[in-house]
Amino acid sequence: MNQSIYIPDVTVAKQFGVSRATIWRWVQNGAFPKPVKLSPGCSRWKIEDVQKWADSRGGV
């Protein structure tokens, strides 16, 4: 069974050297993949979506 790994905004922000607010701003602007809402107040990104996004930008 293929299970996805989900990561929080803190991890995503650290990976790209930006703030959490920047990640959310990118999402609002359509410049970054939308997170998956796992429960109320719990949004996470699929690690493969983040990796695809980075790869499409030359491995940001």
C-alpha positions in Angstrom: 0.0 0.0 0.0 1.3 3.4 -1.0 0.9 5.9 1.9 1.7 9.6 1.6 4.0 11.4 4.0 2.6 14.7 5.2 4.7 17.6 6.4 3.7 20.8 8.3 4.2 24.4 7.2 7.1 24.8 9.6 9.0 22.0 7.8 8.1 23.4 4.4 9.2 26.9 5.3 12.5 25.6 6.8 13.2 23.5 3.6 13.0 26.7 1.4 14.5 29.2 3.9 11.3 31.3 4.2 8.8 32.1 6.8 5.5 30.2 7.4 3.7 33.3 6.3 5.5 33.2 3.0 4.4 29.6 2.4 0.8 30.5 3.0 1.1 33.7 0.8 2.4 31.5 -2.0 -0.6 29.2 -1.6 -3.0 32.1 -1.7 -1.3 33.4 -4.8 -1.5 30.0 -6.5 2.3 29.8 -6.6 2.6 26.8 -4.3 0.6 23.6 -4.0 -2.4 23.7 -1.7 -2.1 21.7 1.5 -4.4 18.7 2.4 -6.7 19.4 5.3 -6.4 16.4 7.6 -8.7 17.8 10.3 -10.0 21.2 11.5 -6.9 23.3 12.2 -4.5 20.6 10.7 -3.3 21.3 7.2 -0.3 19.4 5.8 1.5 19.1 2.5 2.2 15.8 0.8 5.9 15.5 0.6 5.7 14.4 -3.0 3.8 17.5 -4.0 6.4 19.8 -2.4 9.2 17.8 -4.2 7.5 18.1 -7.6 7.1 21.8 -7.0 10.7 22.2 -6.1 11.8 20.0 -9.1 9.8 22.1 -11.5 11.7 25.1 -10.4 15.1 23.6 -10.8 15.4 22.1 -7.3 14.8 25.3 -5.3 
